[in-house]
């Protein structure tokens, strides 16, 4: 978890990169930019809003041979070792980004390199480096008074309501390649920002493992439990799965299987599914890990607990009291109507 509420922008360097394939230039500012009290809160909202709104999927600098060959990792080391040198290193970062700007679809734009203080990540106070890029320009009107009229002047500028690209490099977990958050609103070349510029891999912490395993379980429910049983059993299987994650601090695969899956045949299908598909979810060799509560909360919000019937009827199952669906809903077949039915038991209707 991160907290950016008290974050301060200690320094700001602004440069511009063009597209090399279109022979566009690079412009490096000689000195850092200035931030006054009027623009500081606007910049903070512009830079940080996307990170508050998106899921916290962390990355880390990586290299096939060794981290010391990752340019951005070395630039981050330089800055964290001597924050007063951030402007000079920001020029190296911008040059590095310019070298990756070869694809014809890559847009030119301004690059902002900032040194940030008073952040927290995983309840640890840290400093960080923010690297942001604005690409798309918006039209806006300015008005100028003459002696008798207001004249309209059409201008272009950066829309502060939407950041195009950005990353925050936390001074945390240096040995693993730092913990990094990144956003990319204009994914015209998905490899440009993440792979070519930052050179990062997913940070495989408890948050990563919890999300990946729950996604694996959700796909198993859809592809195996639903065809073998029915929609009710798929929904209840996911409910039991999420409840297991919610009430435990550690995930143990055998305990999970025995507690969540009653049917021995489905238990065997689950193990086979993991053998066949585990690599896709990066869980092929995983049987235990710490559970991240925030990842469970996010997953619960996305899991659908509604059975949609072709008769325009919906049955919503309660994930807070899952035993209700087990006890009070039965599925059957009506020979006369040649239709399935759900039988729902209740004492009285609840008032809204």
VOGU-3710 file (C-alpha; in Angstrom, 3 decimals, decimal comma):
1> xxxxxxxxxx> 0,000/0,000/0,000  1,189/3,524/-0,737  0,310/6,892/0,744  0,958/10,009/-1,340  -1,109/12,407/0,762  1,836/14,304/2,279  4,205/13,903/-0,675  6,334/16,931/-1,471  8,008/17,739/-4,798  11,510/18,755/-3,719
11> xxxxxxxxxx> 12,881/19,337/-7,218  11,533/19,464/-10,761  13,501/19,138/-13,994  11,658/19,649/-17,274  12,992/18,482/-20,651  11,502/17,572/-24,033  12,010/14,492/-26,192  11,145/14,136/-29,854  10,776/11,084/-32,047  14,119/9,939/-33,487
21> xxxxxxxxxx> 12,522/8,262/-36,508  11,019/11,623/-37,481  14,288/13,475/-36,837  12,741/15,412/-33,965  15,150/16,927/-31,463  15,746/16,576/-27,771  15,794/19,652/-25,530  17,495/19,567/-22,134  16,932/22,398/-19,669  20,120/23,864/-18,270
31> xxxxxxxxxx> 18,735/24,367/-14,756  15,870/22,878/-12,693  12,400/24,336/-13,002  10,785/26,473/-10,335  7,591/25,572/-8,502  5,505/28,279/-6,863  2,677/27,841/-4,363  0,080/28,236/-7,092  1,350/25,524/-9,446  2,607/22,997/-6,831
41> xxxxxxxxxx> -0,836/21,554/-5,899  -1,821/21,381/-9,583  1,321/19,429/-10,447  0,864/17,081/-7,493  -2,676/16,276/-8,606  -1,542/15,876/-12,230  1,330/13,564/-11,320  -0,221/11,488/-8,526  -3,919/11,146/-9,380  -3,426/8,168/-11,763
51> xxxxxxxxxx> -1,536/6,246/-9,082  -4,321/6,728/-6,543  -6,948/5,506/-9,003  -5,308/2,366/-10,411  -4,518/-0,974/-8,862  -1,137/-1,208/-7,189  0,678/-3,539/-9,568  4,335/-3,179/-8,645  7,356/-3,598/-10,892  11,095/-3,826/-10,355
61> xxxxxxxxxx> 14,101/-3,044/-12,523  15,422/-6,186/-14,192  18,106/-7,449/-16,567  18,781/-10,845/-18,101  22,377/-10,859/-16,827  22,603/-8,546/-13,819  20,868/-5,460/-12,452  24,057/-3,420/-12,813  23,469/-3,469/-16,584  20,043/-1,809/-16,262
71> xxxxxxxxxx> 20,522/1,892/-17,086  17,495/3,138/-15,170  18,490/1,160/-12,072  21,883/2,862/-12,141  20,313/6,312/-12,628  18,046/5,679/-9,628  21,073/4,632/-7,566  22,830/7,884/-8,511  19,916/10,036/-7,443  19,181/8,239/-4,173
81> xxxxxxxxxx> 22,881/8,351/-3,258  23,013/12,119/-3,903  19,580/13,800/-4,298  21,221/17,190/-4,908  22,472/15,805/-8,244  18,989/14,927/-9,508  18,951/17,549/-12,272  22,148/16,287/-13,910  20,916/12,693/-13,723  17,559/13,806/-15,132
91> xxxxxxxxxx> 19,394/14,750/-18,345  20,765/11,196/-18,586  17,276/9,786/-18,004  15,821/11,998/-20,741  18,581/11,041/-23,181  17,896/7,379/-22,391  14,185/7,892/-23,117  15,055/9,687/-26,363  17,139/6,704/-27,494  14,079/4,463/-27,087
101> xxxxxxxxxx> 11,852/6,828/-29,102  12,315/5,124/-32,464  8,871/3,726/-33,222  6,944/6,008/-35,633  3,902/5,990/-33,328  5,800/7,370/-30,339  4,776/10,932/-29,616  7,038/13,768/-28,599  6,432/15,500/-25,306  7,698/17,021/-22,093
111> xxxxxxxxxx> 9,551/14,928/-19,526  9,337/15,812/-15,837  11,865/14,307/-13,412  11,126/14,973/-9,758  12,588/14,105/-6,381  9,804/13,267/-3,930  9,751/13,100/-0,146  7,266/12,106/2,576  5,845/9,044/0,850  5,006/5,763/2,557
121> xxxxxxxxxx> 4,979/2,283/1,053  4,089/-0,815/3,041  3,996/1,497/6,091  7,625/2,547/5,497  8,475/6,264/5,046  10,654/6,637/1,933  11,824/9,093/-0,711  11,118/8,464/-4,375  11,873/9,547/-7,934  8,988/10,544/-10,169
131> xxxxxxxxxx> 9,334/10,454/-13,953  6,367/11,708/-15,947  5,692/12,465/-19,599  3,008/14,611/-21,238  2,260/13,792/-24,880  -1,221/14,795/-26,022  -1,978/18,498/-26,271  -5,407/20,026/-25,781  -6,898/23,077/-27,484  -8,070/25,881/-25,233
141> xxxxxxxxxx> -9,259/29,449/-25,663  -7,647/32,556/-24,255  -9,400/35,913/-24,363  -7,822/39,301/-24,878  -9,480/42,651/-24,389  -9,205/45,320/-27,017  -10,885/48,687/-26,780  -14,400/47,446/-27,504  -14,412/43,620/-27,720  -13,052/40,386/-26,323
151> xxxxxxxxxx> -10,924/38,587/-28,908  -10,540/34,813/-28,893  -7,069/33,311/-29,189  -6,746/29,544/-29,826  -3,793/27,955/-28,028  -2,551/24,460/-27,217  -1,282/23,129/-23,920  -1,081/20,200/-21,514  -4,375/18,997/-20,053  -3,698/18,666/-16,317
161> xxxxxxxxxx> -6,601/16,267/-15,858  -4,834/13,357/-17,562  -1,222/12,203/-17,283  -0,002/10,323/-20,336  2,864/8,333/-18,825  4,572/8,157/-15,484  6,408/6,082/-12,915  7,321/6,401/-9,254  10,526/4,676/-8,160  10,454/4,142/-4,396
171> xxxxxxxxxx> 13,710/4,020/-2,454  12,638/0,640/-1,142  13,746/-2,939/-1,887  16,885/-1,748/-3,678  18,444/-5,226/-3,793  15,455/-6,562/-5,739  15,502/-3,626/-8,172  13,373/-1,124/-6,218  9,611/-1,151/-5,990  8,047/0,800/-8,873
181> xxxxxxxxxx> 4,568/1,928/-9,856  3,898/2,929/-13,449  1,023/4,194/-15,597  0,616/4,451/-19,372  -2,607/6,043/-20,617  -1,653/6,029/-24,314  -0,659/2,455/-25,085  0,157/2,931/-28,753  3,378/0,963/-28,166  3,092/-1,084/-24,970
191> xxxxxxxxxx> 6,769/-2,041/-25,013  8,133/1,493/-25,302  7,620/2,664/-21,717  7,795/-0,543/-19,667  10,279/-2,666/-21,568  12,504/-0,332/-23,571  12,680/2,682/-21,264  12,240/1,276/-17,749  13,194/-2,383/-18,382  11,071/-3,777/-15,576
201> xxxxxxxxxx> 9,463/-7,050/-14,538  6,546/-7,608/-12,201  7,534/-7,379/-8,532  6,649/-10,843/-7,241  5,619/-9,999/-3,682  2,582/-11,216/-1,710  0,354/-8,752/-3,559  1,461/-10,155/-6,920  1,094/-13,791/-5,793  -2,334/-13,252/-4,229
211> xxxxxxxxxx> -3,679/-11,574/-7,372  -2,192/-14,177/-9,705  -3,485/-17,132/-7,714  -6,969/-15,653/-7,399  -7,029/-15,014/-11,147  -5,995/-18,633/-11,698  -8,800/-19,795/-9,378  -11,331/-17,572/-11,156  -10,421/-18,987/-14,573  -10,596/-22,544/-13,176
221> xxxxxxxxxx> -14,084/-21,807/-11,880  -15,193/-20,541/-15,279  -13,532/-23,223/-17,413  -13,943/-26,312/-15,198  -16,446/-25,830/-12,360  -19,140/-24,132/-14,493  -19,218/-26,800/-17,263  -19,028/-29,643/-14,730  -21,628/-28,244/-12,315  -23,671/-25,075/-12,910
231> xxxxxxxxxx> -23,552/-21,290/-12,442  -24,556/-21,523/-8,799  -21,670/-23,852/-8,008  -19,248/-21,635/-9,924  -20,325/-18,605/-7,881  -20,206/-20,524/-4,599  -16,805/-21,998/-5,429  -15,418/-18,491/-5,955  -17,088/-17,333/-2,756  -15,461/-20,131/-0,739
241> xxxxxxxxxx> -12,134/-19,403/-2,413  -12,177/-15,685/-1,595  -13,333/-16,407/1,960  -10,345/-18,725/2,400  -7,997/-15,940/1,329  -9,828/-13,399/3,489  -9,581/-15,357/6,737  -6,007/-16,642/6,398  -2,671/-14,839/6,591  -0,799/-17,607/4,769
251> xxxxxxxxxx> -1,902/-19,539/1,708  -1,344/-23,308/1,860  -2,423/-25,049/-1,308  -3,396/-28,423/0,189  -5,429/-26,741/2,912  -7,096/-24,576/0,274  -8,046/-27,550/-1,893  -9,413/-29,580/1,029  -11,380/-26,678/2,472  -12,798/-25,189/-0,724
261> xxxxxxxxxx> -13,386/-28,222/-2,981  -15,599/-31,063/-1,719  -15,700/-33,153/-4,881  -12,600/-35,423/-5,211  -12,916/-35,347/-9,004  -12,853/-31,537/-9,016  -9,875/-31,624/-6,644  -7,976/-33,727/-9,171  -9,082/-31,422/-12,003  -7,742/-28,469/-10,001
271> xxxxxxxxxx> -4,305/-30,076/-9,645  -4,218/-30,987/-13,331  -5,311/-27,479/-14,296  -2,446/-26,033/-12,300  0,034/-28,413/-13,925  -1,173/-27,398/-17,384  -1,776/-23,672/-16,805  0,322/-22,696/-13,790  3,135/-21,161/-15,834  0,690/-18,755/-17,477
281> xxxxxxxxxx> -0,098/-17,294/-14,035  3,484/-17,520/-12,662  2,337/-19,978/-9,990  3,648/-23,260/-11,414  6,041/-23,815/-8,480  4,009/-22,022/-5,814  2,211/-23,887/-3,037  2,412/-21,348/-0,182  2,819/-17,582/0,219  1,718/-14,711/2,509
291> xxxxxxxxxx> -1,714/-13,371/1,585  -2,126/-9,651/0,777  -5,446/-8,475/2,220  -5,797/-5,507/-0,141  -5,472/-7,840/-3,154  -8,261/-10,032/-1,740  -10,480/-6,979/-1,262  -9,872/-5,902/-4,865  -10,633/-9,400/-6,153  -13,872/-9,655/-4,166
301> xxxxxxxxxx> -15,158/-6,453/-5,791  -14,664/-7,932/-9,260  -16,208/-11,343/-8,679  -19,787/-11,527/-9,912  -22,251/-13,095/-7,480  -25,261/-12,946/-9,813  -26,897/-15,790/-11,733  -28,431/-14,389/-14,938  -31,229/-16,521/-16,361  -32,545/-16,469/-19,918
311> xxxxxxxxxx> -36,022/-15,656/-18,549  -34,819/-12,150/-17,591  -34,548/-13,105/-13,921  -31,478/-12,519/-11,784  -30,561/-14,316/-8,571  -28,041/-12,488/-6,431  -26,108/-14,616/-3,944  -24,857/-13,168/-0,673  -21,087/-13,404/-0,270  -21,312/-12,243/3,344
321> xxxxxxxxxx> -23,519/-15,207/4,331  -22,682/-17,861/1,739  -24,353/-20,654/3,698  -27,704/-19,129/2,706  -27,205/-20,126/-0,926  -26,155/-23,641/0,120  -29,180/-24,139/2,411  -31,973/-22,237/0,743  -31,494/-22,567/-3,026  -32,134/-25,787/-4,920
331> xxxxxxxxxx> -31,843/-26,452/-8,620  -34,076/-28,885/-10,450  -35,684/-29,926/-13,754  -39,377/-29,547/-14,563  -40,474/-32,360/-16,894  -43,744/-30,708/-17,872  -42,179/-27,354/-18,854  -38,914/-28,928/-19,980  -37,051/-26,208/-18,137  -34,599/-25,910/-15,253
341> xxxxxxxxxx> -35,726/-24,076/-12,129  -34,287/-22,661/-8,920  -36,309/-23,211/-5,751  -35,696/-20,487/-3,160  -36,789/-20,915/0,473  -37,501/-17,903/2,702  -39,613/-16,823/5,699  -40,493/-13,292/4,654  -39,490/-10,668/2,135  -37,010/-8,056/3,360
351> xx> -37,967/-4,410/3,080  -35,594/-2,186/1,141
//
